[in-house]
Amino acid sequence: MNDFGRNFRKLRESAGLSQEGLAAVLKISTSVVNRIENNKRKLDIGLIYKLPEALNMNIGQVVTAICFGESLKNRNGEINNPLSMHYEKIIEEKNQIIREKNRYIDQLQGNKIS
């Protein structure tokens, strides 16, 4: 028999998240995460549908991890943190916008000086 709570905990830990961190991302209370991990609350379908977006995974990866307890560790034993990869992409996009804004400001200032 599968231990969904244990597998849910492994999924959270593999993503490098605390109970509080996962709860915040999923917009649920920490006690809900704790009760799921301790098999005191069932993992409902609504929450399962929130997990892929929260962890930047596809639904197949989430279901496989929860049902079969597969880890998110790569072959070198390093944790692939999908959430941090997602944030890194957002930060890079933000930095690109800032660079474009600065180029535009430089152009405007160059026009004023001329």
Secondary structure as the mmCIF struct_conf table of DSSP 4:
data_model
#
loop_
_struct_conf.conf_type_id
_struct_conf.id
_struct_conf.beg_label_comp_id
_struct_conf.beg_label_asym_id
_struct_conf.beg_label_seq_id
_struct_conf.end_label_comp_id
_struct_conf.end_label_asym_id
_struct_conf.end_label_seq_id
HELX_RH_AL_P HELX_RH_AL_P1 PHE A 4 SER A 14
TURN_TY1_P TURN_TY1_P1 ALA A 15 GLY A 16
HELX_RH_AL_P HELX_RH_AL_P2 GLN A 19 LEU A 26
TURN_TY1_P TURN_TY1_P2 LYS A 27 LYS A 27
BEND BEND1 ILE A 28 ILE A 28
HELX_RH_AL_P HELX_RH_AL_P3 THR A 30 GLU A 37
TURN_TY1_P TURN_TY1_P3 ASN A 38 ASN A 39
BEND BEND2 LYS A 40 ARG A 41
HELX_RH_AL_P HELX_RH_AL_P4 ILE A 45 LEU A 55
TURN_TY1_P TURN_TY1_P4 ASN A 56 ASN A 56
HELX_RH_AL_P HELX_RH_AL_P5 ILE A 59 PHE A 68
STRN STRN1 LYS A 73 LYS A 73
TURN_TY1_P TURN_TY1_P5 ARG A 75 ASN A 76
BEND BEND3 GLY A 77 GLY A 77
STRN STRN2 ILE A 79 ILE A 79
HELX_RH_AL_P HELX_RH_AL_P6 PRO A 82 ILE A 113
#
